[in-house]
């Protein structure tokens, strides 16, 4: 399948010698739904802005629909829908004016979908943007992003700050509606529930690199967290050196390690290698897995 | 506590730097015989303040959340505003009085008068909606109207004040200030409230999904969101400043260049939301810069016409006048585009990020030096007939007129090539700018 979006060894820093992205490489195929995860400052927004051609990478290359988003910006953006958490719409304009503006910019504008979304969100076309609540403004941004039936929808933490009901409604519209038609979706989010609901592929950014790239179903089945008593291993490196370990950290009196295997197999392996009692291996929800992979050490003594 | 609150305000933070700038400009451009020229730095300062400093907002959300009485916050705002207005006035008066001269006291009186007029105008803005810390859309119109009135009043005052006794001016000032503060004090609640965005008559319209006919119309109305982004108030500001050139010498050229760059930068930030849309950056640059250049060129043409044909040198014939006007326009347009090129270095990826801060600092320094160099009046004069008492900017213009060809067509050709080349460079640079690392779109 052709790659719609390709990041190749992307490096980007805002301060000298402090790269936010340090060799990020992955591609997204047509029709895929990809959730971009990572802690605050992990580089999710930077990566998305690079994909939108609004930031230039220091090294590496990005291709959207096989072309550079900076060299052929207009052509690329006509095929993309974009919603960002901090996206500000022109407050003095009415919803109707903004829609008319977008309809003018995108020849493939779907009026029926526009009416459907306006009705669903109960938006009044005469209302000025600055009179809208945060959630309503996000709904207008979504409307503008999806009504031209984009081939690629990029959402940068689109549901942040919305209440659970509004968040679910937003995601239902943006993701389910478009993905049914084979639209490729790249979205970043802090809400693991949203990621789990949407499904697809999960990419975790940590330390400027892709730490994890896996299908959600595979992630749930083939990863587990092992809790090993602190006395069983000298250091975190001893845990990390164990085959299959993806990440490890100290949480109070236990080492927590994320392993790429079934819990039973990992438990047997750890007992054999460390020879200790009290080792527990469990499958955990995505949120727990995320915390284990990117969370900091919690040492009661230090 | 009041002092702690004052320290949060931008007007307080800017008061001393602005006083230093006003004192420096007053020192550099000493024409005590011309009262309008004397108060020019103050007029510009107050116009920028009225345009940019949100003087109508008496409190931030942060301050409103603190366990402090609204009256105390308001009091801090008023004191900070008075400091912002009167410290530059005191600085300008001190410089004029220290340097002496036959009309030093007249100039000082006009400066005090201008300060008094602006204080009343700014206070009226602060007191329009005492007790609310945001401005509702209904009052936004009043605020904009206040800005236009402020501009007109300040300009008129500069012309009228030399003929009015300072005692009368101060008497009116104290009465008006006391009335405004009394009005605000009487309406001040226990704590600030957010202005209601709802219609006060309680009438609610049914939501409609039908786009209003005006929005659907093809043509320029479709571009309404983009045109609103350009910020009409920025144009008003530039329109407001250009006529002032009638009153001052050619040293307005570098100052106007700096203002052009500032206004462009402001509009540029507001346009960041458009970077996500399929709009060519070259077209966007044209949309952002050409109307501004148009305003500037129209102002310069008018000013040049009056300066060269009516005011200063009535002996110049028609062709020579037109030639000098064209040279002035070339200089203004080229330097404005160059200033845009310089201020955009901070977001230009091509320069490389490690160099970006250094180059941006050098560009900022160069721009500031050009302004100071341009407004300075050197004691020497290399042409007694034309340049006596002229600023460096004026000398450059006259020197350029000697080098450039006499034929109007040749001059116009040079103008097109020179200004067009700079425009092309600035447009190319704009097409390669990155969004700010902090946010995708400026506050609109």
HADDOCK unambig.tbl for C-alpha pairs under 7 A between the chains (distance, minus, plus):
assign (segid A and resid 16 and name CA) (segid B and resid 354 and name CA) 6.64 0.50 0.50
assign (segid A and resid 52 and name CA) (segid B and resid 276 and name CA) 6.97 0.50 0.50
assign (segid A and resid 54 and name CA) (segid B and resid 434 and name CA) 5.37 0.50 0.50
assign (segid A and resid 54 and name CA) (segid B and resid 435 and name CA) 5.84 0.50 0.50
assign (segid A and resid 55 and name CA) (segid B and resid 434 and name CA) 5.13 0.50 0.50
assign (segid A and resid 55 and name CA) (segid B and resid 435 and name CA) 6.64 0.50 0.50
assign (segid A and resid 56 and name CA) (segid B and resid 349 and name CA) 6.88 0.50 0.50
assign (segid A and resid 73 and name CA) (segid B and resid 278 and name CA) 6.97 0.50 0.50
assign (segid A and resid 74 and name CA) (segid B and resid 278 and name CA) 4.30 0.50 0.50
assign (segid A and resid 74 and name CA) (segid B and resid 279 and name CA) 5.82 0.50 0.50
assign (segid A and resid 74 and name CA) (segid B and resid 280 and name CA) 5.93 0.50 0.50
assign (segid A and resid 75 and name CA) (segid B and resid 278 and name CA) 6.97 0.50 0.50
assign (segid A and resid 77 and name CA) (segid B and resid 277 and name CA) 6.06 0.50 0.50
assign (segid A and resid 77 and name CA) (segid B and resid 278 and name CA) 4.91 0.50 0.50
assign (segid A and resid 78 and name CA) (segid B and resid 278 and name CA) 5.35 0.50 0.50
assign (segid A and resid 86 and name CA) (segid B and resid 439 and name CA) 6.56 0.50 0.50
assign (segid A and resid 86 and name CA) (segid B and resid 440 and name CA) 6.57 0.50 0.50
assign (segid A and resid 87 and name CA) (segid B and resid 273 and name CA) 6.89 0.50 0.50
assign (segid A and resid 87 and name CA) (segid B and resid 440 and name CA) 6.10 0.50 0.50
assign (segid A and resid 87 and name CA) (segid B and resid 441 and name CA) 6.07 0.50 0.50
assign (segid A and resid 88 and name CA) (segid B and resid 273 and name CA) 6.44 0.50 0.50
assign (segid A and resid 88 and name CA) (segid B and resid 441 and name CA) 5.59 0.50 0.50
assign (segid A and resid 88 and name CA) (segid B and resid 443 and name CA) 6.89 0.50 0.50
assign (segid A and resid 89 and name CA) (segid B and resid 273 and name CA) 6.70 0.50 0.50
assign (segid A and resid 90 and name CA) (segid B and resid 225 and name CA) 6.35 0.50 0.50
assign (segid A and resid 90 and name CA) (segid B and resid 229 and name CA) 6.52 0.50 0.50
assign (segid A and resid 90 and name CA) (segid B and resid 444 and name CA) 5.78 0.50 0.50
assign (segid A and resid 91 and name CA) (segid B and resid 444 and name CA) 5.97 0.50 0.50
assign (segid A and resid 92 and name CA) (segid B and resid 228 and name CA) 6.77 0.50 0.50
assign (segid A and resid 93 and name CA) (segid B and resid 225 and name CA) 5.45 0.50 0.50
assign (segid A and resid 96 and name CA) (segid B and resid 211 and name CA) 4.85 0.50 0.50
assign (segid A and resid 96 and name CA) (segid B and resid 212 and name CA) 6.42 0.50 0.50
assign (segid A and resid 96 and name CA) (segid B and resid 215 and name CA) 6.06 0.50 0.50
assign (segid A and resid 97 and name CA) (segid B and resid 215 and name CA) 4.85 0.50 0.50
assign (segid A and resid 97 and name CA) (segid B and resid 222 and name CA) 6.81 0.50 0.50
assign (segid A and resid 97 and name CA) (segid B and resid 224 and name CA) 6.83 0.50 0.50
assign (segid A and resid 97 and name CA) (segid B and resid 225 and name CA) 6.69 0.50 0.50
assign (segid A and resid 98 and name CA) (segid B and resid 225 and name CA) 6.28 0.50 0.50
assign (segid A and resid 100 and name CA) (segid B and resid 215 and name CA) 5.91 0.50 0.50
assign (segid A and resid 100 and name CA) (segid B and resid 216 and name CA) 5.75 0.50 0.50
assign (segid A and resid 100 and name CA) (segid B and resid 222 and name CA) 5.91 0.50 0.50
assign (segid A and resid 101 and name CA) (segid B and resid 222 and name CA) 5.17 0.50 0.50
assign (segid A and resid 101 and name CA) (segid B and resid 223 and name CA) 6.01 0.50 0.50
assign (segid A and resid 105 and name CA) (segid B and resid 278 and name CA) 6.82 0.50 0.50
assign (segid A and resid 115 and name CA) (segid B and resid 209 and name CA) 6.33 0.50 0.50
assign (segid A and resid 118 and name CA) (segid B and resid 209 and name CA) 5.85 0.50 0.50
assign (segid A and resid 119 and name CA) (segid B and resid 209 and name CA) 6.53 0.50 0.50
assign (segid A and resid 122 and name CA) (segid B and resid 207 and name CA) 6.85 0.50 0.50
assign (segid A and resid 123 and name CA) (segid B and resid 207 and name CA) 6.44 0.50 0.50
assign (segid A and resid 123 and name CA) (segid B and resid 209 and name CA) 6.76 0.50 0.50
assign (segid A and resid 124 and name CA) (segid B and resid 207 and name CA) 4.31 0.50 0.50
assign (segid A and resid 124 and name CA) (segid B and resid 208 and name CA) 4.77 0.50 0.50
assign (segid A and resid 124 and name CA) (segid B and resid 209 and name CA) 5.74 0.50 0.50
assign (segid A and resid 125 and name CA) (segid B and resid 208 and name CA) 5.95 0.50 0.50
assign (segid A and resid 125 and name CA) (segid B and resid 209 and name CA) 5.57 0.50 0.50
assign (segid A and resid 125 and name CA) (segid B and resid 210 and name CA) 6.47 0.50 0.50
assign (segid A and resid 125 and name CA) (segid B and resid 211 and name CA) 5.59 0.50 0.50
assign (segid A and resid 131 and name CA) (segid B and resid 197 and name CA) 6.86 0.50 0.50
